[in-house]
Amino acid sequence: MIPKQFILSSLKSLLTYLFFLFFLSQYAVFCPVPCGGVLIERRGTILSPGYPEPYSNYLNCAWRISVPEGAGIQIQVVTFATEHNWDSLDFFDGVDSNAPRLGSYSGTTIPQLLNSTSNNLYLTFQSDISVSAAGFHLEYTGMRDGMFASFYFVFVRLL
Ligand SMILES: [Ca+2]
């Protein structure tokens, strides 16, 4: 015969385990999905996850663009459509979200061109719990301009 104490403690463990699983599944549902990346090429493309299919809910994407020193970054917006007010794309003029924010956009209103003042640009995209849209297609280019950039350009050409 199995002692009553053993059955009780087993039941307790099982309940704790089930509660833990339940907690984990809830967390998995509400935890934002990471996405994004680090881009170091002089030019490139940034697409919302799954583009041209609508993006998912619960996204929390971050892209960092780093081009060679002396170059600014220009973003060309090819297409842009997110849920107005709820799913926003933010641009920061530096290596992370502590840098000055150049803009925060949602819906379909966005400038066609965005420029950084340095060689780093940080982008974040967050979607909430419901309603999606087509997302976005951005093209970026490292622009060589300014004194240092000209020297850099000449120097690279001489090598
Ligand atoms: Ca949404």
Residues whose N, C-alpha, C, O or C-beta is under 5 A from the ligand:
A	BS01	CA	E83 W86 D87 S127 D128 S130 V131 S132
